[in-house]
Amino acid sequence: MMYKSTISVWHDQHKIKVDFSWNYSLPRLQILRVKFFSEKALIDLIKSTNGSLIEIKFDCCNWFKSLEVIQAIHQSCPYLKYLKLVITDGNVVEFDKILINCSYLSVLYIVAGLIYGWDVLLEILTKSSSANLSKLKFRIIFSSPSDPTPLKLFFDNWKGKRPILLSFDKKVTVRMEDLLKEYEAKGIIKNYNNNLCDDNDGFDLYF
């Protein structure tokens, strides 16, 4: 379990609770899963890992303060393979640098906050994602896409890349199901679902 002002770290089969009021340096940390965190302390912690992180999972973050956290990730986590974070219109451009600098990223779970420019986000994903990205999951809090055009363009531009395992919430999946089936038949989508109950529906890092 994770409690306010703590993180839970699984490393070498041990679970460690860390009080964010302390100063920690964890240069061998590989997996970071956090709820209800201090952004400043988290940034310092990420920077202290010396590039060792391969999995980062954020829940219940204040998306209005997430820009600096994203900067810390793309500056300090070159070997990252799994990432769950909040994306908004305010940090989507900085998010582009994660895709460029974290070229090992294979699983991306986007919690979509205040996003109205879905075309911008999807264009960034197709332009900057490395060949390793194969699993993409969206949990949409506000402003789910209603126009299929940006998603269709995303699939068209994904052609030639690795077929993608895709997950949206049920509302979007039902609305876009004909489009999803079309691109699944074309081999652009490997599979799709609407299971957002947990993170372990085929979107885990180790499979």
N, C-alpha and C positions, 0 to 999 in steps of 0.2 A: 504494500500500500504506500501511497505517497501523501504527505501532509503539507499543509501550508508552510512555506519557508524552508522546505526540505527538497532534496532530490533523492531519487533512488538510482543506484548505479549497480549494474550487474557486470561483474568482471571476474573471470576465472571462477565462475559458479558461486560467487559471493555477492550478497546484497548489502550495500552500505548506505546508511542514511546520513546525509551531510547537511548540517545547519548552515544556511546561507549567511548568517551573521558572522561566521568565521572566514578567515582567508585560507583558501586551499590551493595547492598546486598538485595536479594529477596528470603528470606527463605521460602515463601509460594507459590512461582511460580510453576505452573503446566504445562503450555504449552509454548514452546519456538519455534518460527518460525523466521528464520534469512536469510537475503541475504547480500552478500558483507560485510563480517565481519572481524574484527581484531581477529586473533586466540587467542592471549594472553588475550585480554579483555573477549572473550567468555569463555575461560577456567576459568578465575576468576569468571565470572558470574555463570557458571554451579556449581562450587564448593560452591558458596554462597547460593545455593538453599536448602542445607541441606537434599537432597534426596527427595524433593517434586515433581520433574518433572515426568510427566507421558507421555508427548509427546515432541519430538524434531524433527524439520524438518529443514534441511540445504539446501540452494540453492546457487549455484555460489560460492562454496568454493574452495580454492586453495588446491587441493588434495596432493600436495607435502608437505603441512604443517599440514595435518589433523591427524597425528599420536598422537600428544599431546592432541588434542580434543577428540579422541577416548579413550585415557587413562583417561581423566577427566570424561567421561561418565561412563565407567565401574567402576570407583572408587566412583562416587558420585550419581548415579541414579539407585538405586536398584528396584524402583517401575515403571520403564519405561515400557510403553505398546506400543507406536508407535515410530518408528525411521526411518528417512530418512537421508542417509548420503552417502558420496563417499567412495568406497572401491577400493584399488589398490593392486598390488603385494607388495608394500612397507608397507602397514598397515594391511594386511589380518590376520596376526598372532595375532596382538593386538586386532583385531575385535573379535577373538575367545573369548576373556575375557568378551566382552559385552554379548555374548550369555550365558556364564556361570554365570555371576554376575547379569544380568538383567533377572531374570527368569520369570517375568510377561510379557515379550515382546510377543505381539500377532500379530503385523503388522510390517513388515520389508520391506522398500523400498530402494533397493541398486542401487545407481548410479555407474555403473561400469566404472572406469577410465582405467588406464593402467593395465589390467589383462591379463596375458598370462597363468597363472596357474589356469585355471578354475577348474581343478580336485581338487586342494587344497582348494579353496573357497567352493566348493560343499561338499567336505568331512567334512570341519569344520561345515557347516550348519547341516548336518545329525548327526554329532557326538555330537555337543554342544547345539543345539536348545532344549529349554524346550518343554514340552507338550502343552504349551499355544500358541506357534507359529502356526498360521493357515493361514496367508496371506503373500505371498512373491511376490515382484514385482521387476523387473530389468529394468533399463534404461541403455542401453549400449552405451558408447561414443566411445570407441576404441575396437578393437580385440574381436568381437563377436565370440562365440564358433561355430566352424564349424564341429567338431567331435562330434557325438551324444553319444559317449561312456561315458564321465563323467556325462552327464545328465541322461543317462539310469541307471548308477550306483547310482546316487543320488536318483532316484525314487525307485530303488530296496531297498536301505538302509532306505528309508522313510517308508517302509511297517511296519505297526503296530503303526505308529504315527497318529495323527489327519489328515484327508484328507485336502489337502492344496488348497487354492485359489491362482492361479498363473497367472502372467502377464509378458510377454516379449514384446520387440518391434516387429513390424510387420515382419521384415526381419527374425528374429530368429523363430518366430511363424510359418511362412510359411515353413522354412527349416526343422523344427523339428515337423511339424504338425502330421505326422503319429505316432511318438513316444508319443506326448502329448495325442493323441486320445487313444492310447493303454493303457496308464496309467490312463487316465480318466475312461476308461471302467473297469479297475481293481479296481477302487475306491481309488487309491493313490492321484490322482488329483480330487478335488471337482469340479473345473471349471477352465477354462483358457481363456485369452483374450489378445489382443494386443493394448489395449487402454491406451496410455501413455500421453494423452493430458492434464490431470490434475490429482490431487490426490484424486478426489471424484468419483471414478468409482466402488465403493464397497470396496475400500481399506482404507476408513476412519476408524478412531478408533471407532466411535460410530455408531453402526448398529443394 
